[in-house]
Amino acid sequence: MNKKMTLEQRKENYIKNSKRYGTRIVICAGTGCVAGGAMKIYDKFREVIKARGLKVIVALEYEDADYALAETGCKGFCQMGPLVSLKPQGVMYVKVSESDVEEIVDGLVSGEHVERLFYKLPATGEKISKTDDIPFYKHQNRLMLDLCGSIDVKCLDEYVANNGYFMARRAALEMTDKEICDEILASGLRGRGGGGFPTGRKWDFGRQSKSDIKYVICNGDEGDPGAFMDRCIMEGNAHSVLEGMIIAAMAIGSTVGYIYCRLEYPLALRRMKIAIKMAEEAGFLGKNIFGSGKDFEVIIMEGAGAFVCGEETALMASIEGRRGMPVLKPPFPTERGLFGKPTVINNVETLATIPIIMQMGAENYAKLGTAGSKGTKTYALTGHIANSGLIEVPFGMTLRQIVGEVGGGVVNDDETLDGTNYKAVQIGGPSGGCLTQEHIDVPLDYEKLLEIGAMIGSGGLVVMNQQTCMVKIARFFMQFTQNESCGKCLPCREGTRQMLELLDDIIEGRATEDTLVLLEELANTVLVSSLCMLGKTAPNPVLSTLKYFRQEYIDHVVHGKCPANQCEAFMSFVVNDKCKGCTLCVKACPVDAITGSPGKMYTIDKEKCIKCGACVPACKFKAIVKG
């Protein structure tokens, strides 16, 4: 194929050639599904189809065939992977393994589907064959994620066939820099990395800065525990990120862009590099892009995985070859940024949204969401939830809708469903806060969350059931931020360490009431006196759990108990009347703390018990519980 074909020619060529095969078998090849064996499944399909005397091609081959195989990015439904979809049938199989491939292929030949691989509703067991009918997808608005689990990650033309790079060409050939900034400003798009600053305004600041060199940086240094939005976009639709960067470059007059991505994202890095190479060969990146006479090259910078490098000044220091440590602002990066030059920094999700806004039109995009928070937001929905994964919903959706409809309900420790009866939802990662049942109907947007002391952050949503110890949750996030502190300023370096020690005292039974007073005072001190947002937001999980779950702290400190029975210092195990006297627990106990006679109910000596919990999984009858 002529690598310098026009966008129209590429689109027409792809659409014409996509009619040369029958069913398209789409393999989800995001990190989660790859870890579950997706690429082995991909290879197995090729092997089995050929063994049946049929012809199979991949998306890069334009030939007549019975079937086509596609390797896509993450489809979002991580809980159910590996995932295999059939097009145009619209059917999706879940939890597929290599051993299922022959049956799927035989079903394709005979015109039948493999019902046992359909998704089952957790509450009723009803099987659903069509992707769009599954509640997880049905209740979303997947604008930006739509192509992630649909297009082949190695096929530039498929992205173009879905109107990819048309908006970048328009920005380079038909629009002025001010027109681009005005379009994005009118859309109401705010930065999706956590700060929520209006993107169009940031670009306009960069546009007005005078300099011979300007930079665009894509911040892919996603580090929040439980967050994987940016990773999935880079893996599944790398070209959308590049297109967003090109448009940003045209808006501010930049000729060089950097993608800063952590080394812990090897698949994302590999696919971004492939996308850059393809875009360069097509004339979309490099010299004279789209024949416009304008240049724009993109360089990938691999970060070492420091959480603080998600902060823009620390990120720029890392690109420059210095230690990633934040500095005070102003000056802001749009005035003096990378190598002292004006720089616009946006995260992956923000940039990938730009082409969609320009395709839809700013006015139509602004109709989505709420008055102050326009459009859609991706969330990594994890924790005690029936349907975990990557979701995209409009701003203003509530936790009742997200947890109950999209997520399928809360899952208890005994694997039973509990509707929307969550104990807390941590939003925004270590920088965010806990939302309780009190907030179940609060519209999730920038303004409403700030009013209740939380924040959207990058978009992590960790659902916790009623068996969760909130003190341990606060400690988990404090451990993370303490480990990730760059150490530059004293309040963050020492304050987070001391808060962690105080939380350990509470969990391990050494605390007094004065501990709680000191913990709260210290948290507020770190909040107001730290240099960067890592330190300023590090106390949020502690302060929010103290606000909404203070009684749990008091129970630990004053009453010597963990209400959730999760802290070892206060934990105990008991045998209930489900015991059959099978002796399996006796064999599992390392300290001979379980006594009794075979065939009769056993008992646990609390003095001998070391609370290791080895007896719990050993019991087939679930007769040993925390008590």
Secondary structure, 3 states (H helix, E strand, C coil): CCCCCCHHHHHHHHHHHHHHEEEEEEEECCHHHHHCCHHHHHHHHHHHHHHCCCCEEECCCCCCEEEEEEEECCCCCHHHCCCEEEECCCEEECCCCHHHHHHHHHHHHHCCCCHHHCEECCCCCCEECEHHHCHHHHCCCCCCCCCCCCCECCCHHHHHHCCCCHHHHHHHHCCCHHHHHHHHHHHCCECCCCCCCEHHHHHHHHHHCCCCCCEEEEEECCCCCCCCHHHHHHHHCHHHHHHHHHHHHHHHCCCEEEEEEECCCHHHHHHHHHHHHHHHHHCCCECCHHHCCCCEEEEEEEECCCHHHHCHHHHHHHHCCCCCCCCCCCCCCCCCCHHHCCEEEEEHHHHHHHHHHHHHCHHHHHCCECCCCECEEEEEEEECECCCEEEEEECCCCHHHHHHHHCCCEECCCCCECCCCCCEEEECHHHCEEECHHHCCCCCCHHHHHHCCCCCCCCEEEEECCCCCHHHHHHHHHHHHHHHCCCCCHHHHHHHHHHHHHHHHHHCCCCCHHHHHHHHHHHHHHHHHCCCHHHHHCCHHHHHHHHHCHHHHHHHHCCCCCCCCCCHHHCCEEECCCCCCCCHHHHHCCCCCEECCCCCCCEECCCCCCCCCCHHHHCCCCCEEEC
